[in-house]
Amino acid sequence: MPHASTPPPPTPLYVNDGLLDPEQVGYLHASFPSEPLDDLRQRYERDGYLFVKGLIPRVDVLKAREAYFSLLAPSGVLAPGTLPVDGVFDDKKDKLDFPGMYVKLPICQGAGSADANGRPRGGIFVDLALQAHAEPWYKDVFCKHPALCSFIAKFTGWGDNTFGLTRSLLRNNTPHNKAIGVQYDQIFLRHGEDTSMTAWVPMGDIALDGGGLIYLEKGHTLGQEIEKDFYDRARHTGLSEDEAKDAFNKNMMSGGLLADGPKEFGAAHGRRWLVTEYEAGDVVFHTPYTIHASTINKDPKNVIRLGTDLRFVDSSRPYDTRWTSVYEFGDGV
């Protein structure tokens, strides 16, 4: 797998605000579970992410993917004659009836538009996608996969204190719908220490232009700067810590975004977006300040991108207890 300095890919990569220019694109650095833990830790601290190839057995990931799309099949999202595990979108359907789960915009502004309770349009498709978060094969099996949890326990040194937060974000992204905007996770976990770790797990293969996550180069340092700058200014105005948190959240875009458009955001800060193809079994770990987004799913085979955000904490330290229940629309987190 090429390093981030490798020349950018020829595949056009679109984000919410247009086509990324070639000079705006680099590659994620691949790591492997067999490497020395100290080397992996140093890389994580340096880059703000750790892209681990083949951490979870491929067969286990595909089993969960099959279960997910078997659950969603009654919504009509899948192309006739295709297998659930393939997750191929029926392109004869209106894509706006099959929105992403967590892209929050005002009503009637396309994919991901939501009502006052944060529920996007999409009828039974959205209902089933929400239901998937509580399914035993997902919540009790996949999210607690021993290969994932044991790696985190050793990598972080948390050991038996390693705790996976129940609230997760199981995201589907149908072709040509709106992508994920620019964000970092501490925005959503601000009621706890900034010591959590996110594991982003692609649940299936994702082509370079298939809507996978992209990471801002050295984005964790910028995320820390943004957070510190806001709190410094808040203290100067006499706000308490709780008042500062509330003010920060109110100044975020809808859904807690730093920006809707990765292209303009990356250009404004002079940093590239790091991309890659993902395979079932890969995991990307990132810090609570690592800035990330996604590309628009332009998969030529109409494959639906599926992935989940899993948050892990040291249970001996203060963490955001709002994340201990299964995700629901309008849960206020």
Secondary structure, DSSP 8 states (H G I E B T S, - for coil): ---TTS---SS--EETTEE--GGGEEE--EE-TTS-HHHHHHHHHHHSEEEETT-S-HHHHHHHHHHHHHHHGGGT-B-TT--GGG-BB-TTS-GGGS--SS--B-TTSSTTBB-TTS-BS-HHHHHHHHHGGG-HIIIIIITT-HHHHHHHHHHHS-GGGEEE-S--EEEEE-TTS----BB-GGGT-TTS-TT-EEEEEESS-B-TTS--EEEETTHHHHHHHHHHHHHHHHHHTT--HHHHHHHHHHHS-TTS-SBS-HHHHHHHHT--EEE--B-TT-EEEE-TT--EEE-----TT-B-EEEEEEEEEETTS---GGGGS---TT---
